[in-house]
C-alpha cells in the first residue's frame, strides 16, 4: 500500500484517465494511417507503437514528465511532487495478457503496464496498472534440453499482476484486465 501512496506523488488516477484518452486518440490516428495505406501491421508492431503513443501522452499530460528517446534511458522521468526528485518510469504495452521486456526490463523502479485491444472499428478496451518492480519480478526464459535459450525476452503475466493488485502491491489505474 505504501508504494501506491508513493506513486501518487507523480500522478493520480484522474491524471491518468486524461493520459489514456490522449493515448487512444494518438494510437487510433496511427492505425487509421496504416489502414489508409493498406499496410498490414502486426500486433507486436502495434504494441511498440502503443508504447510510443503512451510516452507521448504522458509527456503531453503529466506536468514535468520527460521521455528521452534512447533505449539505454528509462522510458520516462517524472518529478516527485513531494521532494522534487527526478525518477525513472518504465512503460510496457501488450495486446494480450503477458508483458515482454528485453535487456532493460531488469531496471528496478516504477512501471506502467498497459494491455490494449481494439476491434475493426477501432473501439478500444484498455487495462492499465502501476507498480514497483525489480529484476526478480521478470520471468527469464529457461534453457531447452540443449542448454540454449530460444527467446531472449523476459515476461510478466497478468495473473501475477492481478495477485499484486489484490494484495495492494500494485494499483489498477484504468479499465479491467483483458483476458
VEXFI-135921 format. One record per residue (C-alpha): z, y, x; residue number from 1; residue in three letters. Coordinates in nm, 2 decimals. Example, Ala and Ser with C-alpha at 12.3 -4.5 7.8 and 13.67 -1.06 7.14 Angstrom:
// residues 2
MIBA_0.78_-0.45_1.23_1_ALA $
MIBA_0.71_-0.11_1.37_2_SER $
// end
This chain:
// residues 179
MIBA_0.00_0.00_0.00_1_UNK $
MIBA_0.08_0.24_0.29_2_UNK $
MIBA_-0.28_0.20_0.42_3_UNK $
MIBA_-0.42_0.30_0.08_4_UNK $
MIBA_-0.20_0.61_0.07_5_UNK $
MIBA_-0.31_0.70_0.42_6_UNK $
MIBA_-0.68_0.66_0.33_7_UNK $
MIBA_-0.63_0.92_0.06_8_UNK $
MIBA_-0.58_1.17_0.35_9_UNK $
MIBA_-0.96_1.15_0.39_10_UNK $
MIBA_-1.09_1.13_0.03_11_UNK $
MIBA_-0.98_1.01_-0.31_12_UNK $
MIBA_-1.15_0.81_-0.59_13_UNK $
MIBA_-1.27_1.12_-0.76_14_UNK $
MIBA_-1.43_1.24_-0.44_15_UNK $
MIBA_-1.59_0.90_-0.40_16_UNK $
MIBA_-1.74_0.90_-0.75_17_UNK $
MIBA_-1.94_1.21_-0.66_18_UNK $
MIBA_-2.05_1.03_-0.34_19_UNK $
MIBA_-2.17_0.73_-0.54_20_UNK $
MIBA_-2.36_0.94_-0.78_21_UNK $
MIBA_-2.54_1.11_-0.49_22_UNK $
MIBA_-2.59_0.77_-0.32_23_UNK $
MIBA_-2.76_0.63_-0.63_24_UNK $
MIBA_-2.99_0.94_-0.66_25_UNK $
MIBA_-3.09_0.90_-0.29_26_UNK $
MIBA_-3.14_0.53_-0.29_27_UNK $
MIBA_-3.33_0.54_-0.62_28_UNK $
MIBA_-3.56_0.80_-0.48_29_UNK $
MIBA_-3.63_0.58_-0.17_30_UNK $
MIBA_-3.70_0.28_-0.39_31_UNK $
MIBA_-3.94_0.49_-0.61_32_UNK $
MIBA_-4.13_0.58_-0.30_33_UNK $
MIBA_-4.17_0.22_-0.19_34_UNK $
MIBA_-4.28_0.13_-0.54_35_UNK $
MIBA_-4.53_0.42_-0.55_36_UNK $
MIBA_-4.67_0.30_-0.21_37_UNK $
MIBA_-4.68_-0.07_-0.32_38_UNK $
MIBA_-4.45_-0.17_-0.05_39_UNK $
MIBA_-4.25_-0.50_-0.08_40_UNK $
MIBA_-3.92_-0.42_0.08_41_UNK $
MIBA_-3.66_-0.69_0.15_42_UNK $
MIBA_-3.30_-0.68_0.02_43_UNK $
MIBA_-3.19_-0.67_0.39_44_UNK $
MIBA_-3.40_-0.36_0.45_45_UNK $
MIBA_-3.28_-0.20_0.12_46_UNK $
MIBA_-2.92_-0.26_0.23_47_UNK $
MIBA_-2.99_-0.09_0.56_48_UNK $
MIBA_-3.14_0.20_0.37_49_UNK $
MIBA_-2.83_0.19_0.14_50_UNK $
MIBA_-2.61_0.24_0.44_51_UNK $
MIBA_-2.81_0.54_0.54_52_UNK $
MIBA_-2.81_0.68_0.19_53_UNK $
MIBA_-2.43_0.63_0.17_54_UNK $
MIBA_-2.38_0.80_0.51_55_UNK $
MIBA_-2.58_1.10_0.38_56_UNK $
MIBA_-2.39_1.11_0.05_57_UNK $
MIBA_-2.06_1.10_0.23_58_UNK $
MIBA_-2.17_1.38_0.47_59_UNK $
MIBA_-2.30_1.59_0.18_60_UNK $
MIBA_-2.00_1.55_-0.04_61_UNK $
MIBA_-1.69_1.49_0.16_62_UNK $
MIBA_-1.57_1.80_0.34_63_UNK $
MIBA_-1.55_1.77_0.72_64_UNK $
MIBA_-1.73_1.43_0.73_65_UNK $
MIBA_-1.99_1.39_1.00_66_UNK $
MIBA_-2.22_1.09_1.06_67_UNK $
MIBA_-2.37_1.05_1.41_68_UNK $
MIBA_-2.69_0.87_1.42_69_UNK $
MIBA_-2.61_0.65_1.72_70_UNK $
MIBA_-2.54_0.27_1.69_71_UNK $
MIBA_-2.27_0.30_1.96_72_UNK $
MIBA_-2.08_0.55_1.75_73_UNK $
MIBA_-1.89_0.48_1.42_74_UNK $
MIBA_-2.10_0.54_1.11_75_UNK $
MIBA_-1.89_0.85_1.02_76_UNK $
MIBA_-1.60_1.05_1.14_77_UNK $
MIBA_-1.36_1.21_0.88_78_UNK $
MIBA_-1.09_1.46_0.93_79_UNK $
MIBA_-0.74_1.36_0.82_80_UNK $
MIBA_-0.62_1.63_0.58_81_UNK $
MIBA_-0.26_1.60_0.69_82_UNK $
MIBA_-0.29_1.62_1.07_83_UNK $
MIBA_-0.65_1.73_1.15_84_UNK $
MIBA_-0.73_1.41_1.35_85_UNK $
MIBA_-1.10_1.31_1.36_86_UNK $
MIBA_-1.10_0.94_1.26_87_UNK $
MIBA_-1.39_0.69_1.26_88_UNK $
MIBA_-1.50_0.51_0.95_89_UNK $
MIBA_-1.75_0.22_0.92_90_UNK $
MIBA_-1.98_0.16_0.63_91_UNK $
MIBA_-2.11_-0.18_0.52_92_UNK $
MIBA_-2.35_-0.23_0.24_93_UNK $
MIBA_-2.47_-0.55_0.08_94_UNK $
MIBA_-2.68_-0.66_-0.21_95_UNK $
MIBA_-2.45_-0.96_-0.25_96_UNK $
MIBA_-2.11_-1.10_-0.20_97_UNK $
MIBA_-2.10_-1.11_0.18_98_UNK $
MIBA_-2.10_-0.81_0.41_99_UNK $
MIBA_-2.25_-0.87_0.75_100_UNK $
MIBA_-2.18_-0.69_1.08_101_UNK $
MIBA_-2.31_-0.70_1.43_102_UNK $
MIBA_-2.17_-0.61_1.76_103_UNK $
MIBA_-1.98_-0.31_1.65_104_UNK $
MIBA_-1.81_-0.48_1.34_105_UNK $
MIBA_-1.54_-0.55_1.59_106_UNK $
MIBA_-1.42_-0.19_1.58_107_UNK $
MIBA_-1.07_-0.17_1.43_108_UNK $
MIBA_-1.03_0.10_1.17_109_UNK $
MIBA_-1.12_0.21_0.82_110_UNK $
MIBA_-1.42_0.05_0.64_111_UNK $
MIBA_-1.60_0.13_0.32_112_UNK $
MIBA_-1.76_-0.19_0.18_113_UNK $
MIBA_-2.03_-0.14_-0.09_114_UNK $
MIBA_-2.21_-0.40_-0.29_115_UNK $
MIBA_-2.50_-0.28_-0.49_116_UNK $
MIBA_-2.75_-0.43_-0.72_117_UNK $
MIBA_-3.04_-0.28_-0.92_118_UNK $
MIBA_-3.29_-0.41_-1.17_119_UNK $
MIBA_-3.66_-0.34_-1.20_120_UNK $
MIBA_-3.59_-0.02_-1.39_121_UNK $
MIBA_-3.36_0.10_-1.11_122_UNK $
MIBA_-3.04_0.07_-1.30_123_UNK $
MIBA_-2.76_0.03_-1.06_124_UNK $
MIBA_-2.44_-0.18_-1.05_125_UNK $
MIBA_-2.21_-0.08_-0.77_126_UNK $
MIBA_-1.88_-0.20_-0.63_127_UNK $
MIBA_-1.70_-0.02_-0.35_128_UNK $
MIBA_-1.37_-0.07_-0.18_129_UNK $
MIBA_-1.20_0.07_0.13_130_UNK $
MIBA_-0.96_-0.10_0.37_131_UNK $
MIBA_-0.84_-0.10_0.73_132_UNK $
MIBA_-0.99_-0.39_0.93_133_UNK $
MIBA_-0.96_-0.54_1.27_134_UNK $
MIBA_-1.19_-0.77_1.46_135_UNK $
MIBA_-1.00_-1.07_1.34_136_UNK $
MIBA_-1.09_-0.98_0.98_137_UNK $
MIBA_-1.45_-1.06_1.05_138_UNK $
MIBA_-1.56_-1.43_1.04_139_UNK $
MIBA_-1.75_-1.52_1.35_140_UNK $
MIBA_-2.02_-1.80_1.33_141_UNK $
MIBA_-1.92_-2.13_1.48_142_UNK $
MIBA_-2.14_-2.31_1.73_143_UNK $
MIBA_-2.35_-2.60_1.60_144_UNK $
MIBA_-2.32_-2.95_1.75_145_UNK $
MIBA_-2.54_-2.84_2.04_146_UNK $
MIBA_-2.30_-2.55_2.12_147_UNK $
MIBA_-2.55_-2.29_2.00_148_UNK $
MIBA_-2.48_-2.01_1.76_149_UNK $
MIBA_-2.77_-1.98_1.52_150_UNK $
MIBA_-2.68_-1.65_1.37_151_UNK $
MIBA_-2.53_-1.35_1.55_152_UNK $
MIBA_-2.37_-1.16_1.27_153_UNK $
MIBA_-2.01_-1.17_1.17_154_UNK $
MIBA_-1.93_-1.18_0.79_155_UNK $
MIBA_-1.67_-1.07_0.54_156_UNK $
MIBA_-1.67_-1.24_0.20_157_UNK $
MIBA_-1.59_-1.07_-0.14_158_UNK $
MIBA_-1.33_-1.34_-0.22_159_UNK $
MIBA_-1.13_-1.22_0.08_160_UNK $
MIBA_-1.17_-0.86_-0.03_161_UNK $
MIBA_-1.06_-0.93_-0.38_162_UNK $
MIBA_-0.75_-1.10_-0.25_163_UNK $
MIBA_-0.67_-0.79_-0.04_164_UNK $
MIBA_-0.72_-0.57_-0.34_165_UNK $
MIBA_-0.49_-0.78_-0.54_166_UNK $
MIBA_-0.23_-0.76_-0.26_167_UNK $
MIBA_-0.27_-0.38_-0.24_168_UNK $
MIBA_-0.40_-0.42_0.12_169_UNK $
MIBA_-0.74_-0.27_0.01_170_UNK $
MIBA_-0.84_-0.02_-0.26_171_UNK $
MIBA_-1.11_-0.05_-0.52_172_UNK $
MIBA_-1.30_0.27_-0.51_173_UNK $
MIBA_-1.57_0.22_-0.77_174_UNK $
MIBA_-1.70_-0.04_-1.02_175_UNK $
MIBA_-1.62_-0.40_-1.03_176_UNK $
MIBA_-1.71_-0.68_-0.79_177_UNK $
MIBA_-2.06_-0.81_-0.82_178_UNK $
MIBA_-2.08_-1.19_-0.83_179_UNK $
// end
